[in-house]
Amino acid sequence: MIQPRHFLFKAIGWVVFLIFPLITIAQEEEAVVDVFQEAFFESLKQKGIENYDKAIEQLQKCLELEPNNATVHYEIGRNYFFQKKHNESLQAYLKAKELQPNHKWTLVGLYDVFYELKDFNQALGIINDLVLIDKKYREDQVSLYMYTKQYDKALSLIKVLDEEVGVSVERDAFKRQIFMDAKYREAEKEFLLAQIKKYPKKESNYISLIYLYSESNQEEMAFEMAKLLEKNIPDSEWAQVGLFKFYLNNKKIEEAVQSMTTVLKNTSINSKIKYKIINEFLIFTNNNPGYDKYLESTIEHIDEEGTVKIAKDIGKFFQKNNNEDKAIRYFRIALENAPNDLDAHLLLLQSYLKKGEFKMIAVESENLLEIYPLQPDLFYLAGMSNNKIGRFKKAKDFLESGLELIVGDVDLTINFYLQLTEACTGLGDAKCRDNYLYQSKKSIRQKK
């Protein structure tokens, strides 16, 4: 008979024998977890300070412990991507996707890689999966349809997005690109006409159709659509886009200016349409003198950046038509809004040059050289203008300083030599004159 106490000791011995290995295994597993976590968090730290090689080293340690951990493969992909090692990044992301097929950020990573590799077909496949998870990627889907020339799908999705989230500048640009193809343009006109009959109070359909008619040079159709828009939606400012051209063609100037002003004040009408309207009015004023008084009011309704562009464009228009006083006026307006616009300064000086106002050129160019000391054009203008007003020593100093800055411009070099010849002649320095005259003739021969 076995004694109870003896049996108890035996039982305890067996329990210890069975539990001890389990404790050891648990300790080992805990140690493995600690090593993994330490390496993983170190990788995040190294990535944070852009030490991507060391981050990848730590992640490789994690893979040795857990080779099928999708998160580790994803993190390796990100680190390679930041190093612009796109092929290595791709392989890591693909492994992560294999292990966890519908993980959003792995798909985003793959999309980024394919986009950088300009493999737009593969990128589109990824985006199609991403859209099922997050609809915001439909905007990228449109872009990829465009890049892969799937215009039918792009146009269909653009219409959906325009309806659901409103129009956007980028999508409008895509539509314009698609409508360069007459097939799509004509189909869209028919579609929009049908939509207008169905939804007569929806302004965006009229706007799109007016734009399409204008782009197709169907001005009468654009006008008819503008009138219909004004009739169905009386307070629509977009109607004035089409009405402006009609009024202008019929010399109803007051009405045309009123329509133009309404369009220019509307912040939702894009700059391209506004510039087109102003350009049409410029052409009209060139052929019908006396109406340019309305131009200044156009500038009042444009934002600061647009004011500079439009004022310069108006100035160049008058300069081209030899109306230097008005050109100068508009270049001055541009410079009031952008005083450091060198192009506007040079255009202004050209108009002064055409008028023969050499004292003004001398003052302006010398002042500008304090701001732009490396511009040979300004040295030339300063030298030439001082020659014209008899300040030959000053002219020679400017011209010799500017000559050293010319790189590869033979015509400008010749002009410098000719002006230096004139300056030396004015100073009575025959040796200096003959030297620069010889240099000018030599440069002319080399040019030929």
Buried (B, 14 or more C-beta within 10 A) or exposed (E): EEEEEEEEEEEEEEEEEEEEEEEEEEEEEEEEEEBBEEBBEBBEEBBEEEBBEBBBBBBEBBBEBBEEBBBBBBBBBBBBBEBEBBEBBBBBBBBBBEBBEEBEEBBBBBBBBBBBBEBBEBBBBBBEBBBEEEEEBBBBBBBBBBBBEBBEBBBEBBBEBBEEEEBBEEBBEBBBEBBEEEEBBEBBBEBBEEBBEEEBEBBBBBBBBBBBBBEBEBBEBBBBBBBBBBEBBEEBBBBBBBBBBBBBBEEBBEBBBBBBBBBBBBEEBEBEBBBBBBBBBBEBBBEEEEBBEBBEEBBEBBEEEBBBBBBBBBBBBBBEEEBBEBBBBBBBBBBEBBEEBBEBBBBBBBBBBEBEBBEBBBBBBBEBBEEBEEBBBBBBBBBBBBBBEEBBEBBBBBBBBBBEBBEEEEEBBBBBBBBBBBBBBBBEBEEBBEBBBEBBEEBBEEEE
